[in-house]
Amino acid sequence: MVQAVITENAPGKAPATDIDPFAPEVLRDTYAYHDLLRALGPVVYISRYNIHAVTGYAQVREVLEKWDPYTSARGAGLSDITQPGAWRAGGPIVEVDPPRHTKTRGALGKILSPIVVRNWGEKFKAEGAELVESVVARGRFDGVRDLAEAFVLKVFPDVLGLEINRDQAVAVGNMNFNALGPMNAYFEASVAEVAPFLPWWQKITQRESMIPGGFGELIFQAEDAGELDPGTASGLIMSMLRGGMDTTISAIGSALWLLSRNQEQWELLRREPNRARGVFDETIRLESPIQTFFRTAKSPTVLAGVELPEGMKVAVHPGAANRDPSRWENPTKFDITRQTTGQLALGYGIHNCIGQMIARLEFESVVGPFAKLVKAVELDASEAPPSYRPNNALRTLAALPLKVTLA
Ligand code: HEM
């Protein structure tokens, strides 16, 4: 259970709490933590890390919309990467402001244009149908490992033009998202988990590792053509590996679990399979894959009446905004017919997710055939119940044992 000491707010100051947002019991109970903060106010001071946390829909949107003063260039994580001794350099798209961001985003947007992504549709759909058919035929399987991971870790590296296996992908994903939080036990454990793969990790973002025909190669060509700043291409490949896999795996896993425990919604999807798109948005509204990332106030500012000094880190919780009762009716209900426009799981403003079309396509390529081939889906009670894997920023299922009856 989430517990905290609360200090009442003075004018211009946020209510304060000593809670550790990255403690195991808090990460295990994300929504109780959000409820606790929400009850205090949309902006709360977290004394342990000297940061403010934002849960209100309007305030999360405001922070993401105003890249000035809420800069990304001081890091999308808890630590300020511009401070002396910072242990990592910033990412070339997600951790830069305009005009650098505008240039990089423009070049990457051309490489990942809607026409390019739409052209992958046939391949994704064929691979999705084939995988789902072979997996559901077994009757019992793990929805995360056998479907979500197996699919995403096949098609995304294929189109990017990289070779990556499951252990490497899981280790790197865990570390990347843990790195958005403090250097706590989760972070340390994921650094240890990644250690055996370091030689591979150092090579994977280099030009020589790109398999011809993938879009990774095009990123290096854009750098050669001056469309990207020198030295940006490798960092962008890393951004793809960071942003492109665990998030989509999380969305597919959460959707399968939500569908298995909401029979009425499952029946609706089966009757109207083109609702898979609505399932995507409603899933990531209700179970946002990235629960925490940061901005930094680059000049003194005021948010919801709270004064934020220069250098203040602001933790943004899209998953809380997506369940804010002042914005969403019956916010904890999974409703695939809901009007989800405005949900913030894909970010908002200039840094909004550039890979969302890819994510949708991947999602629909798995969930679509699943709803077509399966008549009934439930948890496999002979296995341990599913649980979310604790991570400083990512909400993703560790496992999802399912039992299905075929249509
Ligand atoms: C369900 C799946 C996904 C979710 C929930 C998600 C979530 C997000 C969020 C919240 C942001 C904003 C970060 C910020 O403002 O600091 C973002 C940006 C980004 N995403 Fe995604 N993402 C998903 C899929 C993908 C995929 C498939 C790719 C691969 C191309 C990708 C690549 C990126 C990149 C490169 C950015 C940075 C964009 C920028 O800074 O302009 N994402 N994503």
Boltz pocket constraint, residues with backbone or C-beta under 6 A from the ligand:
constraints:
  - pocket:
      binder: B
      contacts: [[A, 64], [A, 72], [A, 76], [A, 93], [A, 94], [A, 95], [A, 105], [A, 239], [A, 240], [A, 243], [A, 244], [A, 245], [A, 247], [A, 248], [A, 251], [A, 284], [A, 288], [A, 289], [A, 290], [A, 293], [A, 294], [A, 344], [A, 345], [A, 346], [A, 347], [A, 348], [A, 350], [A, 351], [A, 352], [A, 353], [A, 354], [A, 355], [A, 356], [A, 358], [A, 359]]
      max_distance: 6.0
